[in-house]
Amino acid sequence: GMMKDFLTLPALELAGMLAAGELTSLELTQACLDRIHAVDRRVGAFLFVDDDGALAAARRVDAERAAGRPLHRLAGVPVAIKDNMVSRGQPTTCASKILEGWRPPYDATVVTRLREAGLPIVGKTNMDEFAMGSSTEHSAFKPTHNPWSLDRIPGGSSGGSAAAVGAFMVPLALGSDTGGSIRQPAAVTGTVGAKPTYGAVSRYGLVAMASSLDQIGPFARTVRDAAALQELIGGHDPLDSTSLDSPVPPLEDIAAQSARRELPLEGLRIGVVGELSGEGYQEGVLAAFDAAVERMRELGAQIVEVSCPSLDYALAAYYLIMPAEVSSNLARFDGMRYGIRVEPKEGPVTAETVMAATRGAGFGDEVKRRIILGTHVLSSGYYDAYYGSAQKVRTLVQRDFDAAFGEVDAIVSPTSPVTAFPLGSKLDDPLAMYLLDVTTIPANLAGIPGISLPCGLAGDGLPVGLQVLAPAHADDVMYRIAGAVEAGLGEPLASSCPAATWEERA
């Protein structure tokens, strides 16, 4: 059979149907679960599907709606969650053997907010192990496939969430972004993904990778849906010491007004950064990007060339700072407290030998690579040369952005230098994989918000993402520009994903 027609609709449209009584949350949630069970063996987006929990949440929302209780506007709309956000009673594995089967005793703050707003959580999505990777091939359990072309990567590390939204299994999902792990998968799957300003969304209950860089954000098929989801999960959280204590702007209203041209792009200056294009960028990516910039100009924006020379060093700085924080954060996986415990096959059983055996068996190659690199750069002889210098470069990146944002309201670039590459094609070359993060990493180093939205297809028929970066705390400006560009480009690309025509075999 074919999937239910309404599964291709944006989340806010589905929310409108729920409010109008044209659809129940139970029907919508069941349709999402049916779709997951019919097509996910092809995609591999989910590590855990919670039929019972999702349907129970849907029934509760339907009962509250029937009783006339006031509800959140997204109440009853299903959502999927990347498997590095703890959710009580559901397995949370970070796609690692070391946490296989672990069920946390508490909810992440974002999960609490979703539950309180009445969004049924359909399951936990696949990812690169502990969020380390750009292709979701580093999952300990299985790779995820791109719904546009099943032999291609869906991006990473949040590839499962991107593929679940792209393949119409769910209208909304959460991911986490440490160096581009929401924006790059959104780009290569033709979906919308945003990394909020650092601290705008609570990290409490997000399994830490690199604490000064990590940020949770939304995946959706439209800019407005992403804005609505960010608005829901955002805001101050006393449980997160890095959480910003400032009100959440009306992001969805701003995106909607901008799409209707009530907030025109006239008067906005948009910067194109010389350092974020050129060598190593696929021809079709640059062509789609240039066309999107031209469209912004037609919509009234003033396009300005800006230079951020330190961005040339951002990648190197990131690949020192991030592993250093990784080596500290992953020290807690020691075989003593939670997760698996492996005892050595021979020799004495001591804390040290159990730790070594557990980590040897529990961590994959990419995670080991980053722990070793991070431990090295933090060691006494190298600390200043590596970690200290990288932190100085980070400051330069922040200063470059500050200077650029003195001249322009926002910056645009391609989200990824290439479209989705074939599964397996870069696995034996970690450095080649790292180089693909060149466009997304600077935003994490500077703590500024960034969004990727589809801006067309390359010659290979695969989606290209446009990245919009705004100053810290100016997530509203980012959504304003993204909303206008999306409307200006016409029909959202996500709806033309070939997954829409798949025959479903349950």
Buried (B, 14 or more C-beta within 10 A) or exposed (E): EEBBEBBBBBBBBBBBBBBEEEBBBBBBBBBBBBBBBBBBEBBBBBBBBBBEBBBEBBBBBBEBBEEEEEBBBBBBBBBBBBBBBBBBEBBBBBBBBBBBEBBBEEBBBBBBBBBEBBBBBBBBBBBBBBBBBBBBBBBBBBBBBBBBBBEBBBBBBBBBBBBBBBBBBBBBBBBBBBBBBBBBBBBBBBBBBBBBBBBBBBBBBBBBBBBBBBBBBBBBBBBBBBBBBBBBBBBBBEEBEBBBEEEBBBBBBBBBBBBEBEBBBEEBBBBBBEBBBEEEBBEBBBBBBBBBBEBBEEBEBBBBEBEBEBBEBBBBBBBBBBBBBBBBBBEEBBBEEBBBBBEBEEEEEEEEBBBBBBBEEBBBEBBBBBBEBBBBBBEEEEEEEBBEBBBEBBEBBBEBBEEBBEEBBBBBBBBBBBBBBEBEBBBEEBEEBBBBBBBBBBBBBBBBBBBBBBBBBBEBEBBBBBBBBBBBBBBBBBBBBBBBBBBBBEEBBBBBBEBBEBEEEE
